[in-house]
């Protein structure tokens, strides 16, 4: 017992002699001597604990880890190999910003952040994405940020090619709604440390099935080392823009075609001049009439066949007059060829209806 007590006294004397640990009257705990100037503390330096220099008046830190330079913090390492450590780093000492320290977390095997038993953030350099040399930073909870930016400068890209008809395949992808499965009894999710929540509590989401997308756009789907698939939803934006451009061009072509199909015979002319003759039909005069009435019409010279038909209100044809003349033509209709009533007369040129109008025959 006396031997053990003697050893403890010697150990305490050694600690005091080296001034390894200091607790100030303000409750601050200081680790490190803050006097040496070197690029990084050695293992022996890390074992030395010194008193906070009197020239420093830091009243914020309850625990200060001093580095080799009193203006910069030291390193906390874990384990004998120092593969995992926390340290302060700073910019080039020659710059005016050399006093602005940055927190550096280093883990040779990766990085994890746990909340309770759940893994929230994970980075494992060994878990490569299929088809990529990069390992993903996996975040297992929703992320809320004011804005997300994607590097897209032309100087960062090669093999740039415009998309052509890439949006046509979007019709083969089925949009779905879904909720993420509860991870309570999910072996894969438990291994990944995803937070547990019942399907009823989870927010309804909308998207695609990665397996289906991979069949159509394989470059937008990534597979991790566990065989789970992820989708690059940002990659769908240029595909949608390409599809919209194609759709707009198609609509414009269809509108032009519809316009060209409207009354095609009306637009027939003897030439391409702006003042060319087009087919037309005028209202009969007089109207109403009792004995005779005249229907004026215009028949272009390039029309092959033209005739005027008279129909009753039931759609039955009552008269047909072939028109052999071209240009301005008057067609006379005798009242005794019809019974009193209301009729529809129509001008037809080359099997196309030009126009229709009403006329009334009285007793």
C-alpha positions in Angstrom: 0.0 0.0 0.0 2.8 2.4 0.9 4.4 1.6 -2.5 1.2 2.5 -4.4 0.8 5.7 -2.4 4.4 6.7 -3.1 3.9 6.2 -6.8 0.7 8.4 -6.8 2.6 11.2 -5.1 5.4 11.0 -7.7 2.9 11.1 -10.5 1.1 14.2 -9.0 4.5 15.9 -8.6 5.4 15.3 -12.2 2.0 16.8 -13.4 2.5 19.9 -11.2 6.1 20.3 -12.3 5.1 20.3 -16.0 2.1 22.6 -15.4 0.0 20.2 -17.6 -3.5 21.4 -16.6 -4.8 24.7 -15.4 -8.3 25.7 -14.2 -8.6 29.5 -13.9 -10.8 31.3 -11.4 -13.3 31.9 -14.2 -13.7 28.2 -14.7 -11.6 27.9 -17.9 -9.6 24.7 -18.5 -6.5 25.1 -20.5 -4.7 22.3 -22.4 -1.3 22.9 -24.2 1.6 25.3 -23.6 0.8 27.8 -26.3 4.5 28.7 -26.6 6.1 26.6 -29.2 6.0 27.6 -32.9 5.8 24.6 -35.2 3.7 23.3 -38.0 2.0 20.7 -35.8 2.3 19.4 -32.3 4.1 16.1 -31.9 2.9 13.3 -29.8 5.1 14.4 -26.9 3.8 18.0 -27.3 0.3 16.7 -27.0 1.1 15.1 -23.7 2.2 18.5 -22.2 -0.4 20.6 -20.6 0.5 24.2 -19.8 -1.0 27.3 -18.1 -2.9 29.8 -20.2 -0.5 32.7 -20.9 -1.3 35.9 -19.0 -1.3 37.9 -22.2 -4.5 36.1 -23.4 -7.8 37.3 -22.1 -10.1 34.8 -23.6 -13.3 34.8 -21.5 -15.4 32.7 -23.8 -13.8 29.2 -23.9 -14.3 27.0 -20.9 -11.8 24.6 -22.5 -9.0 25.8 -24.7 -6.8 23.4 -26.6 -3.6 25.3 -27.3 -1.5 24.6 -30.4 2.1 25.2 -31.2 1.3 28.9 -31.9 -0.6 30.7 -29.1 -2.9 32.2 -31.8 -4.1 28.8 -33.0 -5.8 25.8 -31.4 -4.2 22.4 -31.2 -5.2 18.9 -32.2 -7.4 16.4 -30.4 -6.6 12.9 -31.7 -8.2 9.6 -30.9 -6.3 6.3 -30.8 -2.7 5.6 -31.1 -2.5 6.0 -34.9 -4.0 9.5 -35.0 -6.2 8.5 -37.9 -9.1 10.4 -36.4 -8.7 13.9 -35.0 -10.1 17.4 -34.6 -8.0 20.4 -35.2 -8.0 24.0 -36.2 -6.6 24.9 -39.6 -6.0 28.3 -41.1 -5.1 29.9 -44.3 -1.6 30.7 -45.6 0.3 32.4 -42.8 1.5 35.1 -45.2 -2.1 36.2 -45.9 -4.0 38.7 -43.8 -6.5 36.0 -42.9 -4.1 33.7 -41.1 -5.9 34.3 -37.8 -9.2 33.1 -39.1 -9.2 29.5 -37.9 -11.3 26.7 -39.5 -12.6 23.6 -37.8 -11.2 20.5 -39.5 -12.7 17.0 -38.8 -10.5 14.2 -40.1 -11.4 10.5 -40.2 -9.3 8.2 -42.4 -12.1 5.7 -42.6 -14.9 8.2 -43.2 -17.3 10.3 -41.2 -20.5 9.6 -39.1 -22.9 11.7 -37.2 -25.3 9.9 -34.9 -28.4 11.1 -33.1 -29.3 8.5 -30.5 -29.1 5.2 -32.2 -29.8 6.7 -35.7 -27.2 7.5 -38.2 -28.0 10.9 -39.6 -24.9 11.6 -41.8 -22.5 9.0 -43.2 -19.5 9.1 -45.5 -17.6 6.0 -46.2 -15.0 6.3 -48.9 -15.2 2.5 -49.6 -18.9 2.7 -50.5 -18.5 3.8 -54.2 -21.5 4.6 -56.4 -21.8 2.1 -59.3 -20.1 3.6 -62.4 -18.4 6.4 -60.4 -15.1 6.8 -58.6 -16.8 8.9 -55.9 -18.3 7.9 -52.6 -21.6 9.5 -51.7 -22.3 11.6 -48.6 -25.4 10.0 -47.2 -27.9 12.1 -45.2 -30.8 10.1 -43.8 -33.2 12.9 -42.9 -34.9 15.7 -44.9 -32.7 18.7 -45.6 -34.0 22.3 -45.5 -31.8 25.0 -47.2 -32.5 28.4 -48.6 -31.0 27.5 -52.0 -29.1 24.7 -53.6 -26.6 25.4 -56.4 -25.1 22.9 -58.8 -21.8 23.5 -60.5 -22.6 24.1 -64.2 -19.9 26.3 -65.6 -18.9 25.4 -69.2 -15.2 25.4 -68.1 -16.0 22.4 -65.9 -17.5 20.3 -68.7 -16.4 18.3 -71.7 -18.1 16.4 -74.5 -21.0 19.0 -74.5 -23.7 18.0 -76.9 -27.2 19.4 -77.4 -30.1 17.1 -76.6 -32.2 15.8 -79.5 -35.6 14.2 -78.9 -34.5 13.0 -75.5 -37.8 14.1 -73.9 -39.8 11.7 -76.1 -39.1 8.8 -73.7 -40.6 10.7 -70.7 -44.0 9.2 -71.6 -42.6 5.8 -70.8 -42.0 6.7 -67.1 -44.9 6.5 -64.7 -45.0 9.2 -62.0 -46.1 7.8 -58.6 -46.9 8.9 -55.1 -45.4 7.1 -52.1 -44.4 7.2 -48.5 -41.0 5.9 -47.3 -41.2 2.5 -45.5 -40.9 2.4 -41.8 -37.4 1.4 -40.8 -38.3 -0.2 -37.5 -38.1 -3.8 -38.8 -36.2 -3.1 -42.1 -32.9 -4.8 -41.9 -31.3 -2.6 -44.6 -32.5 0.6 -43.0 -31.4 -0.5 -39.6 -28.0 -1.2 -40.9 -27.9 2.2 -42.5 -29.2 3.8 -39.3 -32.2 5.6 -40.9 -34.6 7.3 -38.4 -37.6 5.2 -37.5 -41.1 6.4 -38.3 -44.3 4.7 -39.3 -45.6 5.0 -42.8 -48.7 6.8 -41.5 -46.5 9.5 -40.0 -44.4 10.0 -43.1 -45.1 12.8 -45.5 -46.6 11.8 -48.9 -44.0 12.2 -51.7 -44.0 12.2 -55.5 -41.4 10.8 -57.9 -40.4 7.9 -60.0 -39.3 4.3 -59.4 -35.6 4.1 -59.9 -35.7 0.6 -61.5 -38.1 1.9 -64.2 -36.0 5.1 -64.8 -32.8 3.0 -65.2 -34.4 1.1 -68.1 -35.0 4.4 -70.0 -32.4 6.9 -68.7 -29.7 4.7 -67.1 -27.3 7.7 -66.7 -29.8 9.3 -64.2 -29.7 6.3 -61.8 -26.9 5.4 -59.4 -26.4 2.2 -57.4 -24.6 2.0 -54.1 -22.6 -0.9 -52.7 -25.7 -2.4 -51.1 -27.5 -2.5 -54.5 -29.9 0.4 -53.6 -30.8 2.8 -56.4 -30.9 6.6 -56.3 -32.2 9.0 -59.0 -30.6 12.3 -60.1 -33.9 14.3 -60.3 -32.0 17.4 -61.3 -31.1 15.6 -64.5 -34.7 15.5 -65.5 -34.8 19.3 -65.9 -33.0 19.5 -69.3 -35.1 16.5 -70.5 -38.3 18.4 -69.7 -37.1 21.5 -71.4 -36.2 19.5 -74.5 -39.6 17.9 -74.5 -41.3 21.3 -74.1 -39.4 22.7 -77.1 -40.3 19.7 -79.2 -44.0 20.0 -78.1 -44.0 23.7 -78.9 -42.5 23.1 -82.4 -45.2 20.4 -83.0 -48.0 22.7 -81.9 -46.8 25.4 -84.2 -46.6 23.0 -87.2 -50.1 21.7 -86.4 -51.5 25.2 -86.2 -50.0 26.1 -89.5 -51.5 22.9 -91.0 -54.9 23.7 -89.6 -54.8 27.2 -91.0 -53.9 25.8 -94.4 -56.8 23.4 -94.3 -59.4 26.0 -93.6 -61.4 26.7 -96.7 -58.7 25.5 -99.0 -60.7 26.3 -102.2 -61.3 29.8 -101.0 -57.6 30.4 -101.1 -57.3 29.0 -104.7 -56.3 31.6 -107.2 -55.1 32.0 -110.7 -51.6 33.0 -109.5 -49.6 33.8 -106.4 -50.3 37.5 -106.5 -51.7 39.2 -103.5 -54.8 40.3 -105.5 -55.7 36.8 -106.8 -59.3 35.8 -107.2 -60.8 33.5 -104.5 -64.1 31.7 -104.4 -66.9 33.4 -102.6 -70.7 33.4 -102.2 -73.0 36.4 -101.7 -76.5 36.7 -100.2 -79.4 36.2 -102.7 -81.3 39.3 -103.9 -84.1 39.9 -103.3 -84.6 38.0 -100.1 -87.3 37.0 -99.3 -88.5 36.5 -102.9 -91.7 35.3 -104.6 -90.9 34.9 -108.3 -87.1 34.9 -108.9 -83.9 35.7 -106.9 -80.3 36.1 -108.0 -77.3 34.5 -106.2 -74.0 36.2 -107.0 -70.7 34.2 -106.6 -67.1 34.2 -107.6 -65.5 31.2 -109.2 -61.7 31.2 -109.8 -60.4 30.2 -113.2 -58.5 27.2 -111.8 -61.6 25.6 -110.3 -62.5 22.4 -112.2 -66.1 21.9 -111.1 -68.5 24.2 -109.4 -72.3 24.0 -108.6 -74.9 25.7 -106.4 -77.2 23.4 -104.3 -80.4 24.3 -102.5 -81.5 22.2 -99.4 -84.5 22.3 -97.2 -84.1 22.6 -93.4 -84.2 18.8 -93.2 -81.1 18.5 -95.3 -82.8 17.2 -98.4 -81.4 18.6 -101.7 -84.1 20.4 -103.8 -82.0 22.0 -106.6 -78.6 21.7 -108.1 -77.2 24.2 -110.7 -73.9 23.4 -112.4 -71.8 26.6 -112.9 -69.6 26.5 -116.0 -68.7 30.2 -116.0 -65.6 31.5 -114.1 -65.1 34.8 -112.4 -68.1 36.8 -111.3 -71.2 34.6 -111.9 -74.9 35.2 -111.2 -77.2 32.2 -110.7 -81.0 32.7 -111.0 -83.4 30.6 -109.0 -87.1 30.6 -110.0 -89.7 30.5 -107.3 -91.9 28.0 -109.1 -89.2 25.4 -108.8 -89.7 25.3 -105.0 -92.5 25.4 -102.6 -92.8 28.4 -100.1 -90.5 28.1 -97.2 -87.0 28.6 -95.9 -84.0 27.1 -97.7 -80.2 26.8 -97.4 -78.1 27.3 -100.6 -74.4 26.2 -100.8 -71.6 26.9 -103.2 -69.4 23.8 -103.8 -66.1 24.0 -105.8 -63.9 21.0 -106.4 -65.8 19.0 -103.8 -65.2 21.6 -101.1 -67.9 23.7 -99.5 -67.1 27.4 -100.0 -70.0 29.0 -98.1 -73.7 28.5 -97.2 -76.5 31.1 -96.7 -80.3 31.2 -96.1 -83.0 32.3 -98.5 -86.8 32.6 -98.0 -89.5 31.9 -100.7 -92.9 33.4 -100.0 -96.4 32.5 -101.4 
